[in-house]
Amino acid sequence: MIKYRTTTVDDLQLFYREAGDPTKPAFLLLHGFPSASHMFRDLIPLLAPHFHVIAPDYPGFGQSSAPDHTEFAYTFAHLAEIMTDFTAQLGLNRFYLYVFDYGAPIGFYLASAHPEKILGIVSQNGNVYREGLGKKWAARQDFWEHPTEEKRNRYRQAFAPETIRGQYLFGTVPGRVAPDGYQADIAYALAGGEAYAQRQLDLIFDYQNNLKAYPRFQQYLRDHQPPLLAVWGKNDPSFIYPGALAFKRDDPKAEVDLLDSGHFALESHARVIGQLILDYFLPRG
């Protein structure tokens, strides 16, 4: 049974999904853009018999508090600090991490600052390598280096309904992706209006700092070599699959599995991904 809860962290109301036995190892699921914890709706029941599963919505996403961007720093490092405080609030002293998309820098900021907390990592299209960046990132580099209001406003297209739908459907087998996930994300974007747009544009601009932190994240992998499962929708144009293969360079424990799917691989391969997680992390015999 999945329970839907809220807790106060740093004066924010954070929504989260919880399932499984709290006496079992914890599994923290960190969502991506432009989604929220609902992206894990098919995975949670697969993990819950074996783990204590926690899936929060970040501030500004889903059902969590969304302070105005003029009063709250929408940066990945700040979101990582809040997620760290969230785990402390829930008493999660050690846990597995599932990181996807935006969840990768958030999760790796957390892991590199608190390596003692991490039991293992699943990275599903969660990139921390330059070779994992698709072609679109060259244009963003120009925006980051030479920002203007005009360039900033062009990125409103990133959360337009047709773009969100395309993120879910590109690279997937026709008929394998239900509309539930992308319709929820579209609804959040439309309902949030200008306030939603401004906080998301802040995060798009701040993403440059994640690239600057890649060496830190990679050093964490070399120093601590956590058990790591890289599961990738290999047809993802945003975070291309060489980013998955690169994990093996820094972490000899890494296993890489490439799936015939796109960016939101859970939408078409939740059962496959769930089984890969169980096979990799649970003791056999």
C-alpha positions in Angstrom: 0.0 0.0 0.0 1.3 3.4 -1.0 0.8 6.2 1.5 0.7 9.9 0.6 2.2 12.2 3.1 3.5 15.7 3.7 6.2 16.9 6.2 7.7 20.3 7.0 11.3 20.7 6.0 13.0 24.1 6.1 9.6 25.8 6.4 8.4 24.1 3.3 5.6 21.5 3.0 7.1 18.6 1.1 4.8 15.9 -0.4 6.0 12.4 -0.6 4.9 8.8 -1.4 5.9 6.0 1.0 5.5 2.3 0.8 7.1 -0.8 2.3 8.3 -1.9 5.7 10.3 0.9 7.5 12.5 -1.8 9.1 13.9 -2.7 5.6 16.6 -0.8 3.7 15.3 2.6 2.5 15.2 3.5 -1.2 15.0 7.2 -2.0 13.5 7.9 -5.5 14.4 11.3 -7.0 12.3 12.4 -9.9 13.2 14.5 -13.0 11.9 17.4 -15.0 9.2 18.3 -15.6 7.7 15.6 -13.5 7.2 14.7 -9.8 6.9 11.6 -7.7 4.0 10.3 -9.8 6.6 9.1 -12.3 7.4 6.3 -9.9 3.8 5.0 -9.6 4.6 1.8 -11.5 8.0 1.2 -9.9 7.0 1.7 -6.2 4.8 -1.5 -6.0 7.7 -3.5 -7.4 10.2 -2.3 -4.8 7.9 -2.1 -1.8 8.0 -5.8 -0.8 11.8 -5.5 -0.4 12.5 -1.9 0.6 11.2 1.1 2.5 10.4 3.3 -0.5 10.3 7.1 -0.3 9.6 9.3 -3.3 9.4 13.1 -2.6 8.3 16.0 -4.8 11.0 18.8 -4.8 10.0 22.3 -3.8 8.4 23.9 -6.9 7.3 20.5 -8.3 4.2 18.4 -7.9 2.3 18.8 -4.6 5.2 20.4 -2.6 5.4 24.0 -1.6 6.4 26.3 -4.5 7.8 29.6 -3.1 8.2 32.5 -5.5 11.6 32.4 -7.3 12.4 35.9 -6.0 12.3 34.5 -2.5 13.7 31.1 -2.9 16.9 29.9 -4.7 15.9 27.4 -7.4 19.3 25.8 -7.8 20.2 22.2 -7.8 22.6 22.6 -4.9 19.8 24.1 -2.8 17.4 21.4 -3.7 20.0 18.9 -2.7 20.4 20.5 0.7 16.6 20.4 1.2 16.5 16.7 0.1 19.3 16.0 2.6 17.3 17.7 5.3 14.2 15.7 4.2 16.1 12.4 4.7 17.1 13.6 8.2 13.6 14.5 9.0 12.4 11.0 8.1 15.2 9.4 9.9 16.8 7.9 6.7 20.4 7.4 7.9 21.4 5.1 5.1 19.6 4.5 1.8 19.7 3.5 -1.8 19.2 6.2 -4.4 17.3 6.1 -7.6 18.2 9.2 -9.7 16.6 10.3 -13.0 17.3 13.4 -15.0 17.2 16.4 -12.6 17.4 13.8 -9.8 21.0 13.0 -10.9 22.7 16.2 -9.9 20.5 16.5 -6.8 21.3 13.0 -5.8 25.0 13.2 -6.5 25.3 16.5 -4.6 23.8 14.7 -1.7 25.9 11.5 -2.2 29.2 13.4 -2.6 28.5 15.5 0.5 27.4 12.5 2.6 28.9 9.3 1.2 28.3 7.4 4.4 24.5 7.6 3.7 24.6 5.8 0.4 24.0 2.1 0.1 23.9 2.1 -3.7 22.7 4.0 -6.7 20.4 3.4 -9.6 21.0 6.0 -12.4 18.2 5.9 -15.0 19.0 8.4 -17.6 20.7 10.4 -14.8 23.8 11.9 -16.3 27.0 13.0 -14.7 29.4 12.9 -17.7 30.0 15.3 -20.5 29.8 12.4 -23.0 26.3 11.8 -21.9 25.1 15.2 -23.1 23.0 15.3 -26.3 23.1 17.9 -29.1 20.7 20.3 -27.4 23.2 21.2 -24.7 25.4 23.2 -27.1 22.7 25.8 -27.4 22.3 25.9 -23.7 26.0 26.5 -23.3 25.5 29.7 -25.4 22.7 30.8 -23.1 24.7 30.1 -20.0 27.8 32.0 -21.3 25.8 34.9 -22.9 22.5 35.1 -21.1 19.8 37.5 -22.2 16.1 37.8 -21.4 15.3 36.8 -24.9 17.3 33.6 -24.7 15.8 32.8 -21.3 12.3 33.2 -22.7 13.0 30.8 -25.5 13.3 28.0 -22.9 9.6 28.3 -22.1 9.3 25.8 -24.9 11.0 23.2 -22.6 7.7 22.9 -20.6 5.2 23.5 -23.4 2.7 20.6 -23.7 4.0 19.4 -27.1 7.6 19.3 -25.7 6.5 17.4 -22.6 4.6 14.9 -24.7 7.6 14.5 -26.9 9.9 13.8 -24.0 7.8 10.8 -23.1 7.2 9.4 -26.5 10.4 10.0 -28.5 12.4 6.8 -28.9 9.7 4.5 -27.6 7.7 1.8 -29.3 4.3 3.2 -30.4 1.5 2.2 -28.0 3.8 1.4 -25.1 3.5 4.7 -23.2 0.3 5.6 -21.4 -0.8 9.3 -21.4 -1.0 9.4 -17.6 2.5 10.7 -16.8 2.8 13.4 -19.5 -0.8 14.6 -18.9 -0.1 15.1 -15.2 3.1 17.0 -16.1 1.3 19.2 -18.6 -1.4 19.9 -16.0 1.2 21.0 -13.4 2.9 23.3 -16.0 -0.4 24.9 -17.2 -1.8 25.3 -13.7 1.4 26.8 -12.3 1.3 29.7 -14.9 4.0 32.4 -14.8 5.3 31.4 -11.3 5.9 27.8 -12.6 7.7 29.2 -15.7 10.0 31.5 -13.7 11.2 28.8 -11.3 11.8 26.3 -14.1 13.7 28.9 -16.1 15.9 29.5 -13.0 16.7 25.8 -12.9 17.5 25.7 -16.6 19.9 28.5 -16.1 21.5 26.9 -13.0 22.0 23.6 -14.8 25.4 24.9 -15.9 26.6 24.4 -12.4 25.8 20.7 -12.5 28.2 20.4 -15.4 30.9 22.2 -13.4 30.2 19.7 -10.6 30.7 16.6 -12.8 34.4 16.2 -11.7 33.2 16.2 -8.1 30.6 13.6 -8.7 33.1 11.4 -10.7 35.6 11.7 -7.9 33.0 10.5 -5.4 32.5 7.5 -7.6 36.2 6.8 -7.8 36.7 7.3 -4.0 33.7 5.3 -2.7 32.8 3.0 -5.6 29.1 2.5 -4.5 27.2 -0.4 -6.1 25.8 1.3 -9.1 23.2 0.2 -11.7 23.0 2.4 -14.8 19.7 1.7 -16.6 19.3 3.8 -19.7 16.6 4.4 -22.3 19.2 4.2 -25.1 17.1 6.3 -27.5 17.1 9.4 -25.2 18.3 12.4 -27.2 18.9 14.6 -24.1 21.1 12.2 -22.1 22.7 9.9 -24.6 23.8 6.4 -23.7 27.6 7.0 -23.6 26.8 8.7 -20.3 25.7 5.4 -19.0 28.8 3.5 -20.2 31.0 6.2 -18.6 30.1 5.0 -15.1 32.2 1.9 -15.6 35.3 4.1 -16.0 35.0 5.4 -12.5 33.1 2.7 -10.6 34.2 -0.9 -11.3 31.0 -2.1 -9.5 28.8 -0.4 -12.1 26.5 -2.5 -14.2 25.1 -0.9 -17.4 21.8 -2.0 -19.0 20.6 -0.3 -22.2 16.9 -0.5 -22.9 14.9 0.1 -26.2 13.2 3.2 -24.8 13.5 6.9 -24.5 14.1 9.5 -21.7 11.2 8.4 -19.5 12.1 4.7 -19.7 10.0 3.8 -16.6 6.9 4.5 -18.7 7.6 1.6 -21.0 10.0 -0.6 -18.9 9.0 -0.3 -15.2 8.8 -4.0 -14.7 12.1 -4.6 -16.4 13.8 -1.9 -14.4 12.3 -3.1 -11.2 13.6 -6.6 -11.8 17.1 -5.3 -12.7 17.1 -3.5 -9.4 16.1 -6.5 -7.4 18.6 -8.8 -9.3 21.5 -6.3 -8.7 20.9 -5.2 -5.1 19.2 -8.1 -3.3 21.4 -11.0 -2.1 20.8 -14.3 -4.0 20.2 -17.6 -2.4 
